Amino acid sequence: MIYRKELEIRYTTDVLVVGGGAAGVAAAVAAARMGKKVLIVEAQGCFGGVGTSGMVPSFAAFYDGANLLAAGIGAEIRGNVSRDVPITQSWTPIHAEELKREYDRIITEAGVEFLFFTTVADVAAENGHVEYAVLTSRTGLYAVKAKVYIDCTGDGEFTAMAGGKFSCGDEDGNTMPPTLCSLWTGADAEEYFRTDIRARLEEAIDDGVFTYEDRHLTGMSFREDGLAGGNIGHIFGTDPLDQRSVSDAMVWGRRSMLEYQKFYREYVGGCRDVRLAATAGMLGVRESRRITCDYTLSVQDFIDRADFDDEIGRYCYAVDIHVMNTSREEMARFEQEYRKNLRYNKGESYGIPYRSLIPVSFDNVLTAGRCMGTDRQMEASIRVMPGCFITGQAAGTAAALAVDNHGEVRRVSPLALQYALVSAGAYMRRELRPALR
Ligand SMILES: Cc1cc2nc3c(=O)[nH]c(=O)nc-3n(C[C@H](O)[C@H](O)[C@H](O)COP(=O)(O)OP(=O)(O)OC[C@H]3O[C@@H](n4cnc5c(N)ncnc54)[C@H](O)[C@@H]3O)c2cc1C
């Protein structure tokens, strides 16, 4: 079928940010604070992506033990929702409702124009230049024209629609299994943490409580209000880019929580009265497209604690590739890699080059967050929310500078970018700071 339609250009803007997760919000706010006209579009009804709509229960580390790496917009957001939790703490429980309101605040105060329940459905690109994004919402299809576009869709959807290059998963295209996150009531945190949950999980597996022998249980993150966020269970065999597969994953995710409710009630201390309160309306996808960018941040960079001249910040989270199947060997692989081999000591981090935010295929597109330019192992480090805040703020700042250069993202001077980032409170390694003065 060939479908042709003339579309109204409903918005023209300096910067269009596609996707309002952690990366998208940071990008939009950074560009708007630099005086640019910014529109952000989000398919769901709130900002935050998997951190709110997907009910991911905690922030990973903002701090490497010596330096506040996710300084700037990330630290501002976290500071406003978790005032009582020191920023030096490795994991911080998320109260999704507070986080949604904080995202609303920061976006509106920055003067960003925003549209919820709005999806980029197509992209018109020619000769390596994106001309228009085609949006769909309740009023049908229309176009947006921007000078710079930022792909913060998590799945690299915008770049893929524009015909850009990407890779996905391992050599065979297999990706980490997603999780449908959840919210629980009635658990006593103290007793819960006194339980040897791994041993009890093995018993429950032997007793046939579960359909799948999933030994990788991240578990519950307890909030001060007695609720606990659940990062529980893996939905093996899901293809995150296939709508049929994702739909089936939602159904299984909801059903499988009853198996975990039984497990917690009957095997885990402090959980006799535990009850599933809710599951998320959005699947927790850990891995999908990685956009091919001018530089691919690699696991060798992690090992080398790499420095880059065009560094936009640094990050430190371990390489966290969850189990790909239910075998004991795969669990042992995860343990070895995540807990021992690919984890940093205090004060260690890797640099993130600006080039890893520039998709190879275009002159006016940037990316940030989970889908930025990495290899598979590095995606499993930078994908956590503090990493997305760092790269989002950098992409938004670079976009604002590019607007003054006819939208050409490769004409942004790394030094000017670093200067703007540091001026906005972002972290920059000490050796780069004197050069900025
Ligand atoms: C189960 C699970 C547990 C995790 N645990 C933690 C944790 O404990 N701590 C931590 O820090 N991180 C954790 N992470 C990782 C982290 O939450 C995510 O990787 C990160 O939030 C991704 O942010 P993002 O902005 O790149 O993308 P997302 O949060 O995925 O946001 C992308 C947004 O784009 C929107 N979108 C997509 N396509 C379009 C389109 N075409 N048009 C308009 N909008 C679109 C989506 O609706 C979404 O809101 C976890 C992830 C998962 C899945």
The ligand as an SDF file (V2000), in Angstrom:
LIG
                    3D

 53 58  0  0  0  0  0  0  0  0999 V2000
   13.6140   -3.2740   34.9800 C   0  0  0  0  0  0  0  0  0  0  0  0
   14.5890   -2.1740   35.0250 C   0  0  0  0  0  0  0  0  0  0  0  0
   15.2140   -1.8530   36.1980 C   0  0  0  0  0  0  0  0  0  0  0  0
   16.1110   -0.7870   36.2520 C   0  0  0  0  0  0  0  0  0  0  0  0
   16.6890   -0.4520   37.4400 N   0  0  0  0  0  0  0  0  0  0  0  0
   17.3700    0.7120   37.5280 C   0  0  0  0  0  0  0  0  0  0  0  0
   17.7730    1.2150   38.7760 C   0  0  0  0  0  0  0  0  0  0  0  0
   17.5500    0.5880   39.8050 O   0  0  0  0  0  0  0  0  0  0  0  0
   18.4070    2.4150   38.8280 N   0  0  0  0  0  0  0  0  0  0  0  0
   18.6600    3.1360   37.6920 C   0  0  0  0  0  0  0  0  0  0  0  0
   19.2100    4.2460   37.8000 O   0  0  0  0  0  0  0  0  0  0  0  0
   18.3320    2.6590   36.4860 N   0  0  0  0  0  0  0  0  0  0  0  0
   17.6610    1.4720   36.3810 C   0  0  0  0  0  0  0  0  0  0  0  0
   17.2680    1.0080   35.1680 N   0  0  0  0  0  0  0  0  0  0  0  0
   17.7160    1.6800   33.9430 C   0  0  0  0  0  0  0  0  0  0  0  0
   17.0140    2.9830   33.6880 C   0  0  0  0  0  0  0  0  0  0  0  0
   15.8110    3.1010   34.3920 O   0  0  0  0  0  0  0  0  0  0  0  0
   16.7160    3.2150   32.2000 C   0  0  0  0  0  0  0  0  0  0  0  0
   17.6630    2.6420   31.3620 O   0  0  0  0  0  0  0  0  0  0  0  0
   16.6830    4.7160   31.9560 C   0  0  0  0  0  0  0  0  0  0  0  0
   15.6870    5.2860   32.7700 O   0  0  0  0  0  0  0  0  0  0  0  0
   16.4620    5.0150   30.4960 C   0  0  0  0  0  0  0  0  0  0  0  0
   16.2120    6.3720   30.3500 O   0  0  0  0  0  0  0  0  0  0  0  0
   16.0020    6.9760   28.9180 P   0  0  0  0  0  0  0  0  0  0  0  0
   15.6020    8.3880   29.1280 O   0  0  0  0  0  0  0  0  0  0  0  0
   17.1470    6.6720   28.0350 O   0  0  0  0  0  0  0  0  0  0  0  0
   14.7790    6.1430   28.2940 O   0  0  0  0  0  0  0  0  0  0  0  0
   13.3230    5.8330   28.8280 P   0  0  0  0  0  0  0  0  0  0  0  0
   13.1840    5.9700   30.2760 O   0  0  0  0  0  0  0  0  0  0  0  0
   12.9620    4.5250   28.1910 O   0  0  0  0  0  0  0  0  0  0  0  0
   12.4640    6.9950   28.1830 O   0  0  0  0  0  0  0  0  0  0  0  0
   12.1830    7.0330   26.8210 C   0  0  0  0  0  0  0  0  0  0  0  0
   10.8580    7.7490   26.6460 C   0  0  0  0  0  0  0  0  0  0  0  0
   10.6270    7.9400   25.2570 O   0  0  0  0  0  0  0  0  0  0  0  0
    9.2650    7.7440   24.9880 C   0  0  0  0  0  0  0  0  0  0  0  0
    9.1850    7.3760   23.5700 N   0  0  0  0  0  0  0  0  0  0  0  0
    9.7050    6.2830   22.9720 C   0  0  0  0  0  0  0  0  0  0  0  0
    9.4620    6.3090   21.6570 N   0  0  0  0  0  0  0  0  0  0  0  0
    8.7980    7.4750   21.4270 C   0  0  0  0  0  0  0  0  0  0  0  0
    8.2660    8.0780   20.2380 C   0  0  0  0  0  0  0  0  0  0  0  0
    8.3920    7.5090   19.0330 N   0  0  0  0  0  0  0  0  0  0  0  0
    7.6040    9.2560   20.3640 N   0  0  0  0  0  0  0  0  0  0  0  0
    7.4670    9.8570   21.5910 C   0  0  0  0  0  0  0  0  0  0  0  0
    7.9560    9.3240   22.7260 N   0  0  0  0  0  0  0  0  0  0  0  0
    8.6050    8.1460   22.6410 C   0  0  0  0  0  0  0  0  0  0  0  0
    8.8500    6.6290   25.9270 C   0  0  0  0  0  0  0  0  0  0  0  0
    7.4680    6.6780   26.1850 O   0  0  0  0  0  0  0  0  0  0  0  0
    9.6770    6.9490   27.1710 C   0  0  0  0  0  0  0  0  0  0  0  0
    8.9720    7.7220   28.1060 O   0  0  0  0  0  0  0  0  0  0  0  0
   16.3880   -0.0630   35.0880 C   0  0  0  0  0  0  0  0  0  0  0  0
   15.7660   -0.3930   33.8750 C   0  0  0  0  0  0  0  0  0  0  0  0
   14.8650   -1.4280   33.8400 C   0  0  0  0  0  0  0  0  0  0  0  0
   14.1830   -1.7230   32.5600 C   0  0  0  0  0  0  0  0  0  0  0  0
  1  2  1  0
  2  3  1  0
  2 52  2  0
  3  4  2  0
  4  5  1  0
  4 50  1  0
  5  6  2  0
  6  7  1  0
  6 13  1  0
  7  8  2  0
  7  9  1  0
  9 10  1  0
 10 11  2  0
 10 12  1  0
 12 13  2  0
 13 14  1  0
 14 15  1  0
 14 50  1  0
 15 16  1  0
 16 17  1  0
 16 18  1  0
 18 19  1  0
 18 20  1  0
 20 21  1  0
 20 22  1  0
 22 23  1  0
 23 24  1  0
 24 25  2  0
 24 26  1  0
 24 27  1  0
 27 28  1  0
 28 29  2  0
 28 30  1  0
 28 31  1  0
 31 32  1  0
 32 33  1  0
 33 34  1  0
 33 48  1  0
 34 35  1  0
 35 36  1  0
 35 46  1  0
 36 37  1  0
 36 45  1  0
 37 38  2  0
 38 39  1  0
 39 40  1  0
 39 45  2  0
 40 41  1  0
 40 42  2  0
 42 43  1  0
 43 44  2  0
 44 45  1  0
 46 47  1  0
 46 48  1  0
 48 49  1  0
 50 51  2  0
 51 52  1  0
 52 53  1  0
M  END
$$$$
